[in-house]
Amino acid sequence: MGNRHGGSRLASFSELQLSEAESTRLQVHFMEIAGRAPSISRAAFVKRVAPELGAHGELAAHRVFDLLDSNRNNMLSFEQFSVGVCAFSRSSSPAERLELIFFMFETERSGLGAASLAELLMVVSLADGPRGEPPNHAGELYQPLLDMMAQAALSRFDGDRDGKLSSNEFAAFAESEDDIHAFVGTLAACFSRFQ
């Protein structure tokens, strides 16, 4: 996947202040995913997380991985995994998780453009796959509609008319989108299982 922000918007491991019991639970889940390896590979992470994130869960799981992989080595350390679990679980606020979703899909440091917004809308709007269509086929079928939805969102919420949604503009847009709020809940449920 493309070069994303990494953990720049995430707490550091030392800021988590985990209890011994919390740390032990996280270590157990980390080892379940990593196996005998000292880190979790992208493939292992996606395989474990994607099924819980809907029809386009693989894409969503890659975006989460990109956000957590702060050193860009395609591996998650125990510390990076722990930060991600805490950031996306129910122990964080919905507003904090919403901000992380923004950073997951922001391909440049300047906001969500139409293509990134359409990709986000595909993940959250077609989460269950329309009429049982395979996710990739569904995305292709609905791409023109997703592009129109992205353009409509930009027209309505891009206050400074720069062609992108800033974090604040995205928050205003997300308030009107039940699918985004449902996806925030899906992420929280998925990552809360690791706590």
Helices and strands as residue ranges (DSSP letters): G 6-9, H 13-16, H 20-34, E 40-41, H 42-49, G 50-53, H 57-68, E 75-76, H 78-88, H 94-105, H 114-125, G 130-132, H 135-157, H 167-175, H 178-192
